[in-house]
Amino acid sequence: MWKRIDHQLKIKAGDGPQAGQFKELGPAREVTVPHPLALSEFQSFPVFEDISHHIKEVGAQLVKKVNAIFQLDITKDGKTILQWTIDLKNGSGNTYPGPARLPADTVFTIPEPVFMELVLGKVNPQKAFLTGKFKVSGKVLLGQKLERVFRDWAKY
């Protein structure tokens, strides 16, 4: 038969810390962190907002056609300045800032000016990729489906 043994100590009134046992701390110092640029300062931000509204309206249809998660890393001077995820695999689709919450099928690393040219239809995505204007990792062929999403959005 099992027997329960209580190992917790009994605390009596007056068993608190003794005077002088603890040192009083001063006020916390403020950490000075440079403020990142506001999202609205980037050229691509309004585009992503607009694409997000488009996906909210027709996302269920796009999920059936595309069935993929895309992560777009927008760069400036070789450093990632924005990350957006276009999830057209789950639910009725979603677009949100930040890295993909689930593993992305395709990750695009694109300088912001090149991204703007791509979504505005000024540059052929295949030619831009083949000439090294942006990088793709993961399932490269899914990029063609994302191109269709951008074209549908442009008509919208």
Short mmCIF file of the C-alpha atoms (twelve columns), coordinates in Angstrom:
data_MODEL
# 
_entry.id   MODEL 
# 
loop_
_atom_site.group_PDB 
_atom_site.id 
_atom_site.type_symbol 
_atom_site.label_atom_id 
_atom_site.label_alt_id 
_atom_site.label_comp_id 
_atom_site.label_asym_id 
_atom_site.label_seq_id 
_atom_site.Cartn_x 
_atom_site.Cartn_y 
_atom_site.Cartn_z 
_atom_site.pdbx_PDB_model_num 
ATOM 1   C CA . MET A 1   0.000   0.000  0.000   1 
ATOM 2   C CA . TRP A 2   1.215   3.487  -0.803  1 
ATOM 3   C CA . LYS A 3   1.720   6.037  1.895   1 
ATOM 4   C CA . ARG A 4   1.851   9.777  1.236   1 
ATOM 5   C CA . ILE A 5   4.649   11.622 2.932   1 
ATOM 6   C CA . ASP A 6   4.471   15.428 3.016   1 
ATOM 7   C CA . HIS A 7   7.966   16.869 2.561   1 
ATOM 8   C CA . GLN A 8   6.995   20.533 2.667   1 
ATOM 9   C CA . LEU A 9   8.321   22.527 5.577   1 
ATOM 10  C CA . LYS A 10  5.864   24.151 7.917   1 
ATOM 11  C CA . ILE A 11  6.287   27.930 7.998   1 
ATOM 12  C CA . LYS A 12  5.399   29.704 11.191  1 
ATOM 13  C CA . ALA A 13  4.506   33.353 11.664  1 
ATOM 14  C CA . GLY A 14  7.646   35.471 12.102  1 
ATOM 15  C CA . ASP A 15  9.837   33.086 10.045  1 
ATOM 16  C CA . GLY A 16  10.445  35.807 7.369   1 
ATOM 17  C CA . PRO A 17  13.812  37.216 6.366   1 
ATOM 18  C CA . GLN A 18  15.821  38.828 9.100   1 
ATOM 19  C CA . ALA A 19  16.662  42.546 9.092   1 
ATOM 20  C CA . GLY A 20  19.714  43.335 6.986   1 
ATOM 21  C CA . GLN A 21  19.534  40.011 5.172   1 
ATOM 22  C CA . PHE A 22  18.580  41.611 1.816   1 
ATOM 23  C CA . LYS A 23  20.064  44.577 -0.004  1 
ATOM 24  C CA . GLU A 24  17.656  47.192 -1.371  1 
ATOM 25  C CA . LEU A 25  18.090  47.775 -5.074  1 
ATOM 26  C CA . GLY A 26  17.995  51.187 -6.755  1 
ATOM 27  C CA . PRO A 27  15.771  52.064 -9.697  1 
ATOM 28  C CA . ALA A 28  16.303  50.077 -12.883 1 
ATOM 29  C CA . ARG A 29  18.399  51.722 -15.589 1 
ATOM 30  C CA . GLU A 30  16.680  52.410 -18.880 1 
ATOM 31  C CA . VAL A 31  18.082  50.437 -21.730 1 
ATOM 32  C CA . THR A 32  18.790  52.566 -24.767 1 
ATOM 33  C CA . VAL A 33  17.835  50.645 -27.860 1 
ATOM 34  C CA . PRO A 34  17.766  52.364 -31.226 1 
ATOM 35  C CA . HIS A 35  14.227  52.493 -32.539 1 
ATOM 36  C CA . PRO A 36  13.752  50.431 -35.689 1 
ATOM 37  C CA . LEU A 37  12.248  52.182 -38.652 1 
ATOM 38  C CA . ALA A 38  8.492   52.194 -38.664 1 
ATOM 39  C CA . LEU A 39  7.036   49.622 -41.036 1 
ATOM 40  C CA . SER A 40  5.186   52.324 -42.948 1 
ATOM 41  C CA . GLU A 41  8.528   53.882 -43.974 1 
ATOM 42  C CA . PHE A 42  9.248   50.999 -46.370 1 
ATOM 43  C CA . GLN A 43  8.006   51.097 -49.965 1 
ATOM 44  C CA . SER A 44  6.882   47.485 -49.772 1 
ATOM 45  C CA . PHE A 45  4.753   47.879 -46.630 1 
ATOM 46  C CA . PRO A 46  1.630   49.308 -48.371 1 
ATOM 47  C CA . VAL A 47  1.957   46.586 -51.017 1 
ATOM 48  C CA . PHE A 48  1.928   43.857 -48.357 1 
ATOM 49  C CA . GLU A 49  -1.044  45.486 -46.625 1 
ATOM 50  C CA . ASP A 50  -2.947  45.556 -49.906 1 
ATOM 51  C CA . ILE A 51  -2.032  41.948 -50.695 1 
ATOM 52  C CA . SER A 52  -3.187  41.023 -47.187 1 
ATOM 53  C CA . HIS A 53  -6.623  42.583 -47.820 1 
ATOM 54  C CA . HIS A 54  -6.833  40.762 -51.158 1 
ATOM 55  C CA . ILE A 55  -5.995  37.424 -49.509 1 
ATOM 56  C CA . LYS A 56  -8.632  37.992 -46.814 1 
ATOM 57  C CA . GLU A 57  -11.234 38.327 -49.579 1 
ATOM 58  C CA . VAL A 58  -10.205 35.498 -51.913 1 
ATOM 59  C CA . GLY A 59  -7.899  33.465 -49.688 1 
ATOM 60  C CA . ALA A 60  -10.005 30.306 -49.614 1 
ATOM 61  C CA . GLN A 61  -9.833  30.039 -53.427 1 
ATOM 62  C CA . LEU A 62  -6.091  30.747 -53.395 1 
ATOM 63  C CA . VAL A 63  -5.461  28.068 -50.735 1 
ATOM 64  C CA . LYS A 64  -7.067  25.488 -53.051 1 
ATOM 65  C CA . LYS A 65  -4.960  26.615 -56.034 1 
ATOM 66  C CA . VAL A 66  -1.605  27.351 -54.366 1 
ATOM 67  C CA . ASN A 67  -1.290  25.167 -51.231 1 
ATOM 68  C CA . ALA A 68  2.036   26.680 -50.088 1 
ATOM 69  C CA . ILE A 69  3.618   28.950 -47.485 1 
ATOM 70  C CA . PHE A 70  5.924   31.691 -48.769 1 
ATOM 71  C CA . GLN A 71  8.319   33.701 -46.646 1 
ATOM 72  C CA . LEU A 72  9.646   36.907 -48.180 1 
ATOM 73  C CA . ASP A 73  12.808  38.391 -46.701 1 
ATOM 74  C CA . ILE A 74  13.072  41.956 -47.989 1 
ATOM 75  C CA . THR A 75  16.647  43.221 -47.871 1 
ATOM 76  C CA . LYS A 76  18.518  46.501 -48.031 1 
ATOM 77  C CA . ASP A 77  22.308  46.593 -48.382 1 
ATOM 78  C CA . GLY A 78  22.399  42.805 -47.927 1 
ATOM 79  C CA . LYS A 79  20.590  42.862 -44.554 1 
ATOM 80  C CA . THR A 80  17.023  41.707 -43.969 1 
ATOM 81  C CA . ILE A 81  14.885  44.727 -43.104 1 
ATOM 82  C CA . LEU A 82  11.429  43.139 -43.373 1 
ATOM 83  C CA . GLN A 83  10.006  39.651 -43.265 1 
ATOM 84  C CA . TRP A 84  6.531   38.788 -44.472 1 
ATOM 85  C CA . THR A 85  4.759   35.480 -44.720 1 
ATOM 86  C CA . ILE A 86  2.032   34.617 -47.193 1 
ATOM 87  C CA . ASP A 87  0.316   31.463 -45.943 1 
ATOM 88  C CA . LEU A 88  -1.799  29.953 -48.697 1 
ATOM 89  C CA . LYS A 89  -1.798  26.467 -47.234 1 
ATOM 90  C CA . ASN A 90  -3.846  26.717 -44.027 1 
ATOM 91  C CA . GLY A 91  -7.397  27.838 -43.351 1 
ATOM 92  C CA . SER A 92  -8.540  30.578 -45.713 1 
ATOM 93  C CA . GLY A 93  -5.072  32.046 -46.207 1 
ATOM 94  C CA . ASN A 94  -3.198  34.684 -44.242 1 
ATOM 95  C CA . THR A 95  -0.536  37.345 -44.687 1 
ATOM 96  C CA . TYR A 96  1.429   38.621 -41.711 1 
ATOM 97  C CA . PRO A 97  4.709   40.362 -40.903 1 
ATOM 98  C CA . GLY A 98  7.484   38.195 -39.535 1 
ATOM 99  C CA . PRO A 99  8.892   34.754 -40.241 1 
ATOM 100 C CA . ALA A 100 6.637   31.842 -41.128 1 
ATOM 101 C CA . ARG A 101 4.949   30.280 -38.084 1 
ATOM 102 C CA . LEU A 102 4.995   26.911 -39.819 1 
ATOM 103 C CA . PRO A 103 7.880   25.794 -42.036 1 
ATOM 104 C CA . ALA A 104 7.831   27.808 -45.270 1 
ATOM 105 C CA . ASP A 105 7.771   25.875 -48.532 1 
ATOM 106 C CA . THR A 106 9.692   28.635 -50.312 1 
ATOM 107 C CA . VAL A 107 11.789  31.505 -48.954 1 
ATOM 108 C CA . PHE A 108 12.553  34.495 -51.163 1 
ATOM 109 C CA . THR A 109 15.389  36.884 -50.302 1 
ATOM 110 C CA . ILE A 110 14.717  40.007 -52.360 1 
ATOM 111 C CA . PRO A 111 16.106  43.545 -52.276 1 
ATOM 112 C CA . GLU A 112 13.226  45.985 -51.787 1 
ATOM 113 C CA . PRO A 113 13.591  47.786 -55.156 1 
ATOM 114 C CA . VAL A 114 13.566  44.427 -56.998 1 
ATOM 115 C CA . PHE A 115 10.504  43.315 -55.009 1 
ATOM 116 C CA . MET A 116 8.668   46.505 -55.990 1 
ATOM 117 C CA . GLU A 117 9.532   45.937 -59.660 1 
ATOM 118 C CA . LEU A 118 8.312   42.326 -59.440 1 
ATOM 119 C CA . VAL A 119 4.940   43.064 -57.860 1 
ATOM 120 C CA . LEU A 120 4.313   46.024 -60.165 1 
ATOM 121 C CA . GLY A 121 5.007   43.786 -63.187 1 
ATOM 122 C CA . LYS A 122 8.024   45.765 -64.423 1 
ATOM 123 C CA . VAL A 123 10.367  42.759 -64.288 1 
ATOM 124 C CA . ASN A 124 9.905   39.145 -65.344 1 
ATOM 125 C CA . PRO A 125 10.394  37.032 -62.175 1 
ATOM 126 C CA . GLN A 126 12.113  34.150 -63.985 1 
ATOM 127 C CA . LYS A 127 14.616  36.478 -65.671 1 
ATOM 128 C CA . ALA A 128 15.243  38.328 -62.397 1 
ATOM 129 C CA . PHE A 129 15.914  35.035 -60.606 1 
ATOM 130 C CA . LEU A 130 18.165  33.683 -63.360 1 
ATOM 131 C CA . THR A 131 20.194  36.910 -63.429 1 
ATOM 132 C CA . GLY A 132 20.701  36.695 -59.658 1 
ATOM 133 C CA . LYS A 133 18.599  39.711 -58.617 1 
ATOM 134 C CA . PHE A 134 17.067  37.653 -55.796 1 
ATOM 135 C CA . LYS A 135 17.532  34.284 -54.118 1 
ATOM 136 C CA . VAL A 136 15.073  31.451 -53.587 1 
ATOM 137 C CA . SER A 137 15.404  28.523 -51.219 1 
ATOM 138 C CA . GLY A 138 13.073  25.606 -50.810 1 
ATOM 139 C CA . LYS A 139 10.655  24.601 -53.572 1 
ATOM 140 C CA . VAL A 140 11.715  26.983 -56.333 1 
ATOM 141 C CA . LEU A 141 8.912   26.040 -58.747 1 
ATOM 142 C CA . LEU A 142 6.284   27.283 -56.272 1 
ATOM 143 C CA . GLY A 143 7.505   30.760 -57.150 1 
ATOM 144 C CA . GLN A 144 5.368   30.537 -60.291 1 
ATOM 145 C CA . LYS A 145 2.266   30.193 -58.118 1 
ATOM 146 C CA . LEU A 146 3.262   33.242 -56.096 1 
ATOM 147 C CA . GLU A 147 3.703   35.144 -59.359 1 
ATOM 148 C CA . ARG A 148 0.066   34.304 -60.204 1 
ATOM 149 C CA . VAL A 149 -1.025  35.581 -56.780 1 
ATOM 150 C CA . PHE A 150 0.752   38.886 -57.466 1 
ATOM 151 C CA . ARG A 151 -0.864  39.109 -60.927 1 
ATOM 152 C CA . ASP A 152 -4.332  38.466 -59.447 1 
ATOM 153 C CA . TRP A 153 -3.646  41.132 -56.823 1 
ATOM 154 C CA . ALA A 154 -2.563  43.628 -59.512 1 
ATOM 155 C CA . LYS A 155 -5.928  43.117 -61.290 1 
ATOM 156 C CA . TYR A 156 -7.713  43.597 -57.963 1 
# 
